[in-house]
């Protein structure tokens, strides 16, 4: 199920957590920064559940190319943890 940007859940407005080691490695491997990541999230157009329960895939773009950002809401801390991001296709 793809949801329109109008229907963003409450966690969408939480502070981002971008410091997990997996994400930091992918940022280097895929040549993007936290600033790039925040820009991609500002351009997000939809989201859907990930195959991993509790995670969500955010559909966006970067430099005119489709990207997906995987996030996991940390409900007790009210943080939106960014797990990874990758170009589609």
Secondary structure, 3 states (H helix, E strand, C coil): CCEEHHHCCHHHHCEEECCCHHHHHHHHHCCCCHHHHHHHHHCCCEEEECCCCCEEEEEEEECCEEEEEEEEEECCCCEEEEEEEEECC
